[in-house]
Amino acid sequence: GPGPTCVLGIDLGTTSVKAALVTGTERGLALAQSCSRETRAYSDSPGAAPQGMEQDVQKIIRALNECLAALPQQQLQQVTHIGISGQMHGVVFWKSDQGCQWSESGTGPAFGADRVSPLVTWQDGRCSPTFLSSLPLPQSHVSLAAGFGCATIFWYLKNSPDFLKAYDAAGTIQDYVVAMLCDLKKPLMSVQNAASWGYFNCRNKSWNTDILKNSGFPVHLLPEVGDPGSIAGRTTWAWHGIPKGAKVGIALGDFQCSVYSCLTERTDAVLNISTSAQLTISMPLGFQPPEAPDPSSAVTYFPYFNGDYLAVAASLNGGNVLATFVGMVAQWAQELGFQVQESAIYPRIIQAALAQKHSKLSVHPTIFGERHLPELLASVSSIGASELSLGHVTRALCRGLVENLCSMFPVQHLQEMGVRRVLGSGSALARNEVLRQEVERIFPFPVVYGKDVDAAVGAAMVM
């Protein structure tokens, strides 16, 4: 007879797409299959500003299709629900009714991106502090920052208004995928993603439309907003063999899904290090964030599920710092006349760092600044002649990444909030033993690690 029903979880990450098939068992939900594909989607778009950071949506969707094609067909045919998470702060624009093209693939119907703009990612820096300060003050508990969807739309409005005229819909990359799967005429966005766009009031669950209209903002581009965990629609095609009519959840924040996949006790703190890094705890039941943010605070309150909130130290510096360091090493080698693949450098520097248990070298790794301190850059101090090896530097860099998070959300504060355990998640933490060692050295709590596909699993579990 037919196998057990499956839930498909998808995470559209900054560097890769992950998919997870979750099934119900007598003991609860279990991960049946998972798959990951790198997107290699970063692009040098002619329209991007010097500080712009954009990705090619066609490449992201191609990676998504490759992921699903690699999963067992028999299990995909049992999928009844699809949960999708992804980058919260970015924005992509499309022409409704023309945003994708469906065609037959080897595993069933699949769609490719069509009338779609590049994805302006959460790492985009075109909105300078000066530009942000020129915008109207939001009625929100979240401070506006570069990379936020509404801030980016304001940038286009002021610098390239004709660009916006080509599109009539906008959302995060995960909102786009949900809209394409369900053929939504108007995109639907969860409270989680809306809060991360700016100009959204979580208390009354509405956009600051009056404030935005008074500044000429194209409010027709704003998606409708619904609760995380609700159903956005049903699949209109038998996508890669997934039955037509499968329920698709409203798109979720990747961070909230990573937390959801592992957080079981309110006494747990979750440390997530993937491209960026976050340290979070759940707030007490009934907590409401302040009406206005403290711009100097490193802690933000993220909407979670069922009206709950997470207190989050969200750092812009995580695995992307290690990737930049590896790129620098590769570039130095090339300038010296050697060709070394970056993929070969990662295991070497981790092995070298494992041999160096201590390093007096101090690395403050904020090469991308922080949202509460956008002009804070990185520094290295306590440089001694005996600690210049790759091992010493890598060890100090990994320690600096963890210490930076702890400076934003001090361990003492975690203890005062009743934290008893740290749950580690995210691809950078999963793949880097040196990072794990530094986490265990710095935190005075037991540390338990999750898997590399946590956000995809979380997106499935919500369904």
C-alpha distance (Angstrom), angle and dihedral (degrees) to the residues before:
residue distance angle dihedral
G1 . . .
P2 3.80 . .
G3 3.80 117.2 .
P4 3.80 125.1 -116.2
T5 3.78 117.4 -66.4
C6 3.79 115.2 -94.5
V7 3.77 134.7 -148.9
L8 3.81 117.7 -145.8
G9 3.80 117.2 -145.3
I10 3.82 120.3 -166.2
D11 3.79 129.5 -171.8
L12 3.82 118.5 -167.7
G13 3.80 99.6 -158.5
T14 3.77 133.7 -176.1
T15 3.80 94.1 -102.7
S16 3.80 104.9 14.0
V17 3.79 145.9 21.1
K18 3.79 116.6 -127.2
A19 3.78 129.3 -167.3
A20 3.80 128.4 -170.3
L21 3.80 131.1 -173.2
V22 3.78 111.3 -149.6
T23 3.82 123.6 -169.6
G24 3.78 133.2 -170.8
T25 3.79 117.1 -111.8
E26 3.81 134.4 175.0
R27 3.81 87.7 -94.4
G28 3.80 94.0 48.5
L29 3.80 131.9 -96.5
A30 3.79 119.3 -5.7
L31 3.81 133.3 -171.8
A32 3.81 105.9 -115.5
Q33 3.83 101.6 175.0
S34 3.78 137.9 -7.5
C35 3.77 137.5 -174.1
S36 3.80 136.4 -174.1
R37 3.80 132.0 -165.2
E38 3.80 127.9 -177.0
T39 3.80 111.6 -124.6
R40 3.83 98.9 -153.6
A41 3.80 82.5 -163.2
Y42 3.82 103.4 144.2
S43 3.78 109.1 123.5
D44 3.78 138.7 -175.2
S45 3.79 96.7 -129.1
P46 3.80 114.1 -166.6
G47 3.82 88.7 -135.8
A48 3.81 95.5 53.9
A49 3.78 118.1 105.5
P50 3.84 118.8 -122.2
Q51 3.81 89.2 -93.0
G52 3.80 92.6 41.3
M53 3.80 122.4 127.6
E54 3.78 114.5 -164.5
Q55 3.79 138.4 165.9
D56 3.79 132.2 -155.0
V57 3.82 107.3 -112.7
Q58 3.82 91.9 -158.1
K59 3.83 89.4 61.4
I60 3.82 91.8 48.3
I61 3.82 91.4 51.9
R62 3.81 90.3 45.3
A63 3.83 89.5 55.0
L64 3.82 89.2 47.6
N65 3.81 91.3 52.8
E66 3.83 90.7 47.5
C67 3.81 89.6 51.8
L68 3.79 93.6 52.6
A69 3.80 93.4 43.0
A70 3.82 88.0 56.9
L71 3.82 94.2 54.8
P72 3.84 120.0 90.3
Q73 3.81 109.9 -83.9
Q74 3.80 92.8 -146.0
Q75 3.81 91.2 59.2
L76 3.82 94.4 43.0
Q77 3.81 87.5 56.6
Q78 3.83 87.9 59.6
V79 3.83 94.1 54.0
T80 3.82 112.6 122.7
H81 3.84 100.1 166.1
I82 3.81 135.0 33.1
G83 3.81 124.1 -158.7
I84 3.81 119.2 -168.4
S85 3.80 130.5 -167.7
G86 3.79 133.6 172.0
Q87 3.81 149.9 140.8
M88 3.79 107.0 -20.8
H89 3.79 105.4 -159.6
G90 3.82 103.0 43.8
V91 3.80 128.0 93.5
V92 3.79 135.8 -144.4
F93 3.84 126.3 -176.8
W94 3.79 127.9 -149.6
K95 3.78 143.6 168.7
S96 3.80 109.1 -107.2
D97 3.83 112.9 -121.9
Q98 3.83 88.1 18.9
G99 3.81 102.3 55.9
C100 3.80 95.9 107.0
Q101 3.79 145.6 12.0
W102 3.80 120.1 -133.4
S103 3.80 118.4 -147.6
E104 3.79 138.7 161.1
S105 3.81 116.6 -89.7
G106 3.80 130.4 -178.7
T107 3.81 90.8 -90.0
G108 3.81 98.8 40.5
P109 3.81 136.1 -77.6
A110 3.82 116.1 -13.8
F111 3.78 134.1 173.6
G112 3.78 132.0 -132.6
A113 3.81 126.7 -159.9
D114 3.80 114.4 -95.3
R115 3.84 126.0 162.9
V116 3.80 92.3 19.5
S117 3.81 132.8 131.2
P118 3.80 123.1 -134.1
L119 3.81 113.6 -82.0
V120 3.80 109.0 -105.3
T121 3.82 99.5 -148.1
W122 3.80 131.5 -142.9
Q123 3.83 86.7 -104.2
D124 3.81 92.0 63.8
G125 3.80 111.5 125.6
R126 3.82 103.2 -174.5
C127 3.84 90.9 109.5
S128 3.82 99.9 78.7
P129 3.84 121.1 -162.2
T130 3.84 87.2 -104.3
F131 3.82 91.7 53.1
L132 3.82 92.4 46.5
S133 3.81 91.3 50.3
S134 3.84 89.0 55.4
L135 3.83 91.7 59.8
P136 3.82 123.8 90.6
L137 3.80 115.6 -90.3
P138 3.83 110.5 -98.9
Q139 3.79 122.6 -127.8
S140 3.78 92.6 -129.7
H141 3.80 141.4 105.6
V142 3.83 89.0 -123.9
S143 3.82 122.0 81.8
L144 3.80 113.7 -127.1
A145 3.82 114.0 -111.5
A146 3.80 141.5 174.2
G147 3.80 112.0 -78.5
F148 3.82 93.9 33.2
G149 3.82 111.9 131.2
C150 3.82 97.4 -123.3
A151 3.81 92.4 45.2
T152 3.82 90.1 53.2
I153 3.82 91.4 48.6
F154 3.82 88.6 51.6
W155 3.83 88.5 51.6
Y156 3.82 91.0 54.2
L157 3.81 90.4 45.6
K158 3.82 90.9 55.3
N159 3.81 99.7 35.3
S160 3.81 108.4 25.2
P161 3.84 110.9 14.4
D162 3.81 93.5 162.1
F163 3.81 89.3 62.5
L164 3.82 90.7 64.8
K165 3.83 93.2 50.4
A166 3.82 91.2 70.3
Y167 3.84 92.8 64.5
D168 3.79 138.1 55.1
A169 3.83 100.9 -175.4
A170 3.81 135.4 52.7
G171 3.78 138.8 175.3
T172 3.77 144.0 128.5
I173 3.81 117.7 -59.6
Q174 3.83 89.5 -99.4
D175 3.83 91.3 50.4
Y176 3.80 87.9 53.5
V177 3.82 92.6 53.1
V178 3.83 92.1 48.3
A179 3.83 90.3 49.0
M180 3.82 91.2 51.1
L181 3.83 94.6 46.8
C182 3.82 93.1 48.7
D183 3.83 97.6 32.9
L184 3.82 90.9 -125.2
K185 3.80 113.2 -173.7
K186 3.82 89.8 -155.7
P187 3.82 119.1 32.0
L188 3.78 117.6 -115.0
M189 3.82 120.5 -145.5
S190 3.80 131.4 -169.7
V191 3.80 122.6 -122.0
Q192 3.83 86.2 -112.2
N193 3.81 94.0 61.6
A194 3.82 94.0 37.0
A195 3.83 91.7 56.3
S196 3.80 87.9 51.2
W197 3.81 91.8 54.9
G198 3.81 94.7 59.4
Y199 3.81 128.4 -127.1
F200 3.81 91.1 68.5
N201 3.79 124.9 123.1
C202 3.81 109.6 -146.8
R203 3.81 93.5 -167.8
N204 3.79 94.4 63.8
K205 3.83 94.9 21.0
S206 3.79 94.6 -127.1
W207 3.79 140.7 119.5
N208 3.83 118.9 -107.8
T209 3.82 87.9 -109.7
D210 3.82 96.3 160.8
I211 3.81 92.7 51.0
L212 3.81 90.9 45.7
K213 3.82 95.9 45.4
N214 3.81 90.8 52.2
S215 3.81 88.3 58.5
G216 3.81 94.5 48.7
F217 3.83 92.9 -108.2
P218 3.85 112.8 165.1
V219 3.83 94.9 -114.5
H220 3.83 90.8 175.7
L221 3.82 86.3 75.7
L222 3.82 93.1 60.9
P223 3.82 112.9 104.0
E224 3.77 124.0 -127.6
V225 3.81 111.2 -100.3
G226 3.81 130.3 -130.8
D227 3.79 139.2 169.4
P228 3.81 120.3 -80.0
G229 3.79 109.2 -106.0
S230 3.82 94.1 35.5
I231 3.80 124.2 117.3
A232 3.83 117.3 -102.5
G233 3.79 96.0 -169.9
R234 3.80 144.4 -68.8
T235 3.80 132.1 -73.3
T236 3.80 111.7 -92.8
W237 3.84 93.4 -160.0
A238 3.81 134.5 41.1
W239 3.82 89.3 -104.6
H240 3.84 109.3 -154.3
G241 3.80 87.9 -25.5
I242 3.81 94.9 -49.5
P243 3.82 102.8 136.6
K244 3.78 118.1 -98.8
G245 3.81 108.1 -106.9
A246 3.82 96.5 38.2
K247 3.81 110.0 151.8
V248 3.81 115.6 -107.6
G249 3.79 119.7 -157.8
I250 3.78 123.7 -135.9
A251 3.83 106.9 -90.1
L252 3.81 115.4 -91.7
G253 3.79 138.7 -155.6
D254 3.80 113.5 -91.5
F255 3.79 91.2 -136.7
Q256 3.80 94.9 53.4
C257 3.81 89.6 48.1
S258 3.82 92.0 51.0
V259 3.80 88.5 52.8
Y260 3.83 92.7 44.6
S261 3.81 91.5 54.4
C262 3.80 92.5 62.0
L263 3.81 112.6 13.4
T264 3.81 110.4 103.7
E265 3.81 104.3 145.0
R266 3.81 129.2 49.0
T267 3.81 86.5 -135.9
D268 3.83 90.1 65.6
A269 3.80 124.4 96.9
V270 3.81 117.6 -156.5
L271 3.79 120.6 -142.2
N272 3.80 112.5 -166.9
I273 3.80 121.3 -175.6
S274 3.79 116.8 176.0
T275 3.82 122.7 120.3
S276 3.82 88.1 -28.1
A277 3.82 127.6 13.6
Q278 3.80 137.0 -121.2
L279 3.79 137.0 -176.9
T280 3.78 114.6 -163.4
I281 3.78 146.7 171.6
S282 3.82 130.7 -173.6
M283 3.76 117.3 -106.5
P284 3.82 120.4 -130.8
L285 3.82 118.2 -83.7
G286 3.79 112.0 -82.1
F287 3.82 94.3 23.0
Q288 3.82 114.8 152.4
P289 3.82 120.9 -166.6
P290 3.81 119.2 -121.6
E291 3.81 114.6 -86.7
A292 3.81 92.0 -118.2
P293 3.81 127.3 34.6
D294 3.79 127.6 -119.8
P295 3.85 100.2 -122.8
S296 3.82 91.6 -156.9
S297 3.82 94.6 52.4
A298 3.79 118.7 103.9
V299 3.82 91.5 -155.9
T300 3.83 121.3 83.2
Y301 3.80 128.6 -175.6
F302 3.81 112.5 -125.3
P303 3.83 121.7 -162.1
Y304 3.81 107.7 -115.6
F305 3.83 126.0 177.0
N306 3.82 132.1 -49.2
G307 3.81 92.2 13.8
D308 3.82 93.9 -55.9
Y309 3.82 125.1 133.7
L310 3.80 135.3 -145.1
A311 3.80 123.1 -145.0
V312 3.80 103.9 -136.9
A313 3.77 136.6 -173.1
A314 3.81 96.2 -158.1
S315 3.80 111.6 -168.0
L316 3.80 123.3 -166.3
N317 3.82 87.4 -149.6
G318 3.79 119.8 79.8
G319 3.79 133.4 102.3
N320 3.82 88.1 -10.4
V321 3.84 88.3 69.7
L322 3.80 91.4 53.0
A323 3.83 89.1 47.1
T324 3.82 90.0 52.3
F325 3.82 90.3 49.0
V326 3.82 91.0 50.8
G327 3.81 89.9 48.0
M328 3.82 89.7 52.1
V329 3.81 91.5 51.4
A330 3.82 90.3 49.5
Q331 3.80 91.4 48.8
W332 3.82 92.5 49.6
A333 3.81 89.7 50.3
Q334 3.81 90.0 50.2
E335 3.81 91.6 49.7
L336 3.80 87.7 52.7
G337 3.81 90.3 52.9
F338 3.81 100.4 -98.9
Q339 3.80 127.6 118.6
V340 3.80 112.7 -144.4
Q341 3.79 124.0 168.6
E342 3.81 113.9 -128.7
S343 3.81 89.2 -132.7
A344 3.82 88.1 61.6
I345 3.82 93.0 49.8
Y346 3.81 97.3 58.7
P347 3.83 98.0 65.7
R348 3.82 91.0 41.5
I349 3.80 95.9 54.3
I350 3.82 91.5 44.4
Q351 3.82 90.7 51.4
A352 3.81 90.1 47.4
A353 3.81 91.2 50.3
L354 3.81 92.5 48.0
A355 3.82 87.1 60.1
Q356 3.84 90.6 55.6
K357 3.79 108.1 64.2
H358 3.81 94.1 177.3
S359 3.78 136.9 30.2
K360 3.80 128.1 178.7
L361 3.79 87.3 -158.7
S362 3.80 110.3 112.8
V363 3.81 118.9 -150.0
H364 3.80 120.7 -173.0
P365 3.81 96.1 -165.4
T366 3.82 103.6 -165.6
I367 3.81 96.9 127.6
F368 3.83 89.3 145.2
G369 3.81 94.9 46.2
E370 3.80 119.6 -131.6
R371 3.79 129.7 -91.5
H372 3.81 92.2 -114.6
L373 3.83 90.6 43.1
P374 3.85 105.8 28.5
E375 3.81 94.6 170.8
L376 3.82 95.0 49.9
L377 3.81 106.8 115.8
A378 3.79 132.6 -174.1
S379 3.80 127.9 -83.3
V380 3.80 139.4 -177.5
S381 3.79 123.2 -148.3
S382 3.82 141.5 167.4
I383 3.81 89.5 47.9
G384 3.81 110.3 178.1
A385 3.79 126.9 -177.1
S386 3.82 92.0 -120.3
E387 3.81 95.4 54.3
L388 3.78 104.5 57.5
S389 3.81 99.1 102.7
L390 3.81 121.0 117.4
G391 3.79 87.5 -111.1
H392 3.80 94.0 55.1
V393 3.81 93.3 45.5
T394 3.84 94.0 46.1
R395 3.81 91.6 47.6
A396 3.83 91.0 50.1
L397 3.82 91.5 46.1
C398 3.82 92.6 52.6
R399 3.80 90.9 46.8
G400 3.82 90.1 48.4
L401 3.82 92.0 54.3
V402 3.81 91.5 55.1
E403 3.82 93.3 41.6
N404 3.81 90.3 51.3
L405 3.82 90.5 57.3
C406 3.80 90.1 47.2
S407 3.81 90.4 52.1
M408 3.82 87.4 56.4
F409 3.82 94.9 45.5
P410 3.84 107.0 19.7
V411 3.81 119.5 -142.7
Q412 3.82 89.2 -126.1
H413 3.81 89.2 59.8
L414 3.81 90.4 50.6
Q415 3.81 89.5 52.1
E416 3.82 91.2 49.5
M417 3.82 88.9 52.0
G418 3.82 89.6 55.7
V419 3.82 99.3 -106.6
R420 3.82 112.6 168.3
R421 3.80 103.3 168.8
V422 3.83 140.8 26.7
L423 3.81 120.2 -138.8
G424 3.81 111.8 -156.8
S425 3.81 120.5 -152.2
G426 3.80 140.6 157.9
S427 3.79 136.4 79.3
A428 3.84 97.4 -89.8
L429 3.80 91.5 53.0
A430 3.82 92.5 44.2
R431 3.82 92.8 53.4
N432 3.81 102.1 38.0
E433 3.81 119.2 70.2
V434 3.83 91.6 -176.9
L435 3.81 90.7 59.4
R436 3.81 89.6 49.7
Q437 3.81 91.2 50.8
E438 3.80 90.9 51.7
V439 3.82 91.3 48.1
E440 3.81 89.9 53.3
R441 3.81 91.4 46.1
I442 3.81 95.5 50.2
F443 3.82 102.0 39.5
P444 3.84 117.7 69.0
F445 3.84 91.2 -150.9
P446 3.82 134.4 83.5
V447 3.82 109.9 -89.1
V448 3.83 123.3 -144.6
Y449 3.82 122.1 -173.6
G450 3.79 130.6 -141.8
K451 3.80 130.7 -161.6
D452 3.79 135.8 -78.3
V453 3.83 92.1 -107.9
D454 3.82 97.5 53.5
A455 3.83 97.1 129.5
A456 3.82 92.8 49.1
V457 3.82 90.3 48.1
G458 3.81 90.5 47.2
A459 3.82 91.3 50.7
A460 3.82 88.7 53.3
M461 3.82 93.6 46.2
V462 3.81 92.0 53.9
M463 3.80 89.0 60.2
